Amino acid sequence: MQVEELLKLVETVLDERKAHQIKVLDVRKKSSITDYMVVATATSTRHAQSLCEYVVEKVKENGMQPLGIEGQPGSDWVLLDLGDVVLHVMTGQAREFYQLEKLWSVDGEKTE
């Protein structure tokens, strides 16, 4: 699966499953670890876990195997490593606290 297809699949699943504030960060020029980071807000810790589980299910249906998932049930931040795409699903409070978009915003990029 091409990275653009994977990115679209992740965005589609998140949108269908009611994630909020889905933001794609292109980090190709900033990191050698991944090409894109997707940050989304969940309504609860259970919702965060479920969103990642749905993404894993769809990715596997498309012949890919996730590299890893971090964040225990009840965690306010769940990270899903898909190789070229890393997904961060956070509760609103965690997202505001960690401000990943701001952290990865350099070279004059603006995030909303």
C-alpha positions as CSV (number, residue, x, y, z in Angstrom):
1,M,0.0,0.0,0.0
2,Q,1.4,3.4,-1.0
3,V,1.8,6.0,1.7
4,E,-0.9,8.3,0.2
5,E,-3.4,5.4,0.2
6,L,-2.5,4.6,3.8
7,L,-2.9,8.2,4.8
8,K,-6.3,8.4,3.1
9,L,-7.4,5.2,4.8
10,V,-6.5,6.4,8.2
11,E,-8.2,9.8,7.6
12,T,-11.4,8.0,6.3
13,V,-11.6,5.7,9.3
14,L,-11.1,8.5,11.8
15,D,-13.7,10.6,10.1
16,E,-16.3,7.8,9.9
17,R,-15.7,6.9,13.6
18,K,-16.3,10.5,14.7
19,A,-12.8,11.6,15.6
20,H,-12.5,15.4,16.0
21,Q,-9.9,17.8,14.7
22,I,-8.1,15.4,12.4
23,K,-4.8,17.0,11.5
24,V,-2.1,15.6,9.1
25,L,1.4,16.7,9.7
26,D,3.9,16.2,6.9
27,V,7.2,15.5,8.7
28,R,9.2,14.1,5.8
29,K,11.7,17.0,6.0
30,K,11.8,17.0,9.8
31,S,12.1,13.3,10.7
32,S,13.6,10.1,9.3
33,I,11.2,8.0,11.4
34,T,8.0,8.6,9.5
35,D,6.6,10.6,6.7
36,Y,3.3,11.7,8.2
37,M,1.9,12.1,11.7
38,V,-1.9,12.2,12.1
39,V,-3.3,13.7,15.2
40,A,-6.9,13.3,16.2
41,T,-9.0,14.1,19.2
42,A,-11.2,11.4,20.8
43,T,-14.2,12.2,23.1
44,S,-13.0,9.8,25.8
45,T,-10.2,7.3,26.6
46,R,-12.4,4.5,25.4
47,H,-13.1,6.3,22.1
48,A,-9.3,6.8,21.6
49,Q,-8.6,3.1,22.0
50,S,-11.5,2.2,19.7
51,L,-10.4,4.6,17.0
52,C,-7.0,2.9,16.9
53,E,-8.6,-0.5,16.9
54,Y,-10.7,0.4,13.9
55,V,-7.7,1.7,12.0
56,V,-5.8,-1.5,12.8
57,E,-8.7,-3.6,11.5
58,K,-8.9,-1.7,8.2
59,V,-5.1,-1.7,7.7
60,K,-5.0,-5.4,8.2
61,E,-7.9,-5.9,5.7
62,N,-5.6,-4.1,3.2
63,G,-2.7,-6.5,3.8
64,M,-0.6,-4.4,6.1
65,Q,0.6,-5.2,9.6
66,P,0.9,-2.3,12.1
67,L,4.3,-2.0,13.7
68,G,3.1,-1.3,17.1
69,I,0.5,0.4,19.4
70,E,1.2,2.2,22.6
71,G,-1.3,3.3,25.2
72,Q,-3.1,1.1,27.6
73,P,-6.9,1.0,27.9
74,G,-7.9,4.1,29.8
75,S,-5.0,6.0,28.5
76,D,-5.6,9.6,27.2
77,W,-3.1,9.2,24.4
78,V,-2.9,6.2,22.1
79,L,-0.1,6.0,19.4
80,L,-0.4,3.6,16.4
81,D,2.8,3.1,14.4
82,L,2.0,2.2,10.8
83,G,5.5,2.9,9.5
84,D,5.1,5.8,7.0
85,V,2.2,7.1,9.1
86,V,2.1,7.5,12.8
87,L,-1.3,8.1,14.4
88,H,-1.7,9.9,17.7
89,V,-5.3,9.8,19.1
90,M,-5.7,11.9,22.2
91,T,-8.4,13.2,24.5
92,G,-8.9,16.9,24.2
93,Q,-7.2,17.6,27.5
94,A,-4.1,15.6,26.5
95,R,-4.0,17.2,23.0
96,E,-4.1,20.7,24.5
97,F,-1.4,19.8,27.1
98,Y,1.1,18.2,24.7
99,Q,0.4,20.4,21.6
100,L,2.1,18.1,19.1
101,E,1.2,20.3,16.2
102,K,3.1,23.2,17.7
103,L,6.0,20.9,18.5
104,W,6.3,19.7,14.9
105,S,5.6,23.2,13.4
106,V,8.9,24.7,12.3
107,D,10.2,26.7,9.3
108,G,7.3,29.2,9.6
109,E,4.5,26.6,9.2
110,K,1.3,27.6,10.9
111,T,-1.1,25.2,12.6
112,E,-4.6,26.0,13.6
